[in-house]
Amino acid sequence: MHARSGRTVRDLRRENRTAVLRRLYFDGPMSRLTLGPATGLSSGSVSNVVAELVAEGLVEEAGSVDSAGGRPRTLVRITPGSGFMIGVDIGETRIRIELFDLALTELARAERPLASSGPRTARYDVDLVVAHLREGIAEVLRSAEVPAELLLGVGVGVPGIVARTPEDGAVVHGQTVGWDAVPLERLLRESVELPASVPYWIDNGAKTLGQAEMWFGAGRGARSAVVVLFGSGVGACVVTDPMGPGRALEWGHLTVRVRGRRCRCGSQGCLEAYAGAEALLERWREAGGRPPEGADEETALTAMLAAAYPTDTDTAPDATALAVLEETAEFLGAGFADLINLFQPERILVGGWAGLQLGTRFLETVTGYAREYALRYPASRTGIGLGTLGPEAVTVGAALLPLVDFFAQGGRRPETEPTPPSPAWQTALRDRVSS
């Protein structure tokens, strides 16, 4: 049966369920009476939808509130344990796998360090990465005693560009890590022991970071933003719709010096060759600095910051470390200026393990250079700050990918391959995120 708009009754029912789930997720607990105005649905439609969702276990009662002169109103909320998501961050120094319930409460975590020495292609050996994911996914499910059948999906943040093909699903082009058209989704389906109905959502790590910060972090309320992922390398996600998925940018491979330093992508003069943590530490070493022998990048960067910015007032700053950091801040500031001039965002937010380690003091210097290099008008309208979700932001954003689809389907578990989140779902959430 079709409605006049061409949508079927089934479509309308799904949209009604999506509207209720969305409001309960961001604004709950709520009473049935307040759900009506919040969703634009009639009281009868709200009652029917809530009754369905309660019967399915997706929604539960959560106490009551007094009403003006009448009986107390029963509150309802989404049942946190009615579904689960896994978020994965294939990072530069480790793979992080986290299991969340519907309230985005972390239930279990597994981490697998990646080798800090040797060829980069060996560190990111595809078979090794897939094995880490297979073991880590099984570990978090076992640790939290969650049946795989209750998974809404697995979201994965990866380094590189993600394309999709009918045969292999998500295919990763990660030039800096030696991945040339890696059919990651197919490899995971063949290796990981999950039901065939569990969808995989694979996307660029900067993009998942951006989604998390816009929904729950420092991007809330912004109409547009660029979220920078600063780790071993640098990447970015530009968001022009608060609820949109954003667009990943290979910002780290913007040329900042013609015939400059060799970048790990193989080109010369990329921003990443000067501003990524890997390049920063290499330049410190070349200038005479002494990173801890055999230390991983995170430990070495901590040592560099301690040398440049000693907490002991009687200790003089390491001039070499300070000079390299100052030069890095200028390169990053120039890169930020390009983002400001190109996209004129309301905010630039910095996340990633290295960005968070460098912190407010370093970011103030970067901001000064950004305002010096950018056009004055857009620069005056762009705020620059740190992300607020910490180093787990990529996994949180990755876990949101299956959650978005689950709500877009009206809380129905997928029985076939997933479809991209609909623009209607993104638009429907804009009011909440912008508030």
LINCORJO-V819769 format. One record per run of one state. SS is the DSSP state (H for helix, E for strand, L for the rest). FROM is the first residue (numbers start at 1). LEN is the number of residues. If there is no record, write none. Layout:
# LINCORJO-V819769
[[SS | FROM | LEN] [SS | FROM | LEN]]
This chain:
# LINCORJO-V819769
[[L | 1 | 1] [E | 2 | 1] [L | 3 | 5] [E | 8 | 1] [H | 9 | 19] [L | 28 | 2] [E | 30 | 2] [H | 32 | 8] [L | 40 | 3] [H | 43 | 14] [L | 57 | 2] [E | 59 | 7] [L | 66 | 7] [E | 73 | 6] [L | 79 | 1] [H | 80 | 3] [L | 83 | 1] [E | 84 | 7] [L | 91 | 3] [E | 94 | 8] [L | 102 | 4] [E | 106 | 8] [L | 114 | 6] [H | 120 | 4] [L | 124 | 2] [H | 126 | 19] [L | 145 | 3] [H | 148 | 3] [E | 151 | 8] [L | 159 | 2] [E | 161 | 5] [L | 166 | 3] [E | 169 | 6] [H | 175 | 3] [L | 178 | 1] [E | 179 | 4] [L | 183 | 1] [H | 184 | 8] [L | 192 | 8] [E | 200 | 5] [H | 205 | 12] [L | 217 | 8] [E | 225 | 6] [L | 231 | 3] [E | 234 | 6] [L | 240 | 7] [E | 247 | 3] [L | 250 | 1] [H | 251 | 3] [L | 254 | 1] [E | 255 | 1] [L | 256 | 6] [E | 262 | 1] [L | 263 | 5] [E | 268 | 1] [L | 269 | 1] [E | 270 | 1] [L | 271 | 1] [H | 272 | 4] [L | 276 | 1] [H | 277 | 10] [L | 287 | 10] [H | 297 | 12] [L | 309 | 10] [H | 319 | 25] [L | 344 | 3] [E | 347 | 5] [L | 352 | 1] [H | 353 | 21] [L | 374 | 2] [H | 376 | 5] [L | 381 | 2] [E | 383 | 4] [L | 387 | 3] [H | 390 | 19] [L | 409 | 14] [H | 423 | 12] [L | 435 | 1]]
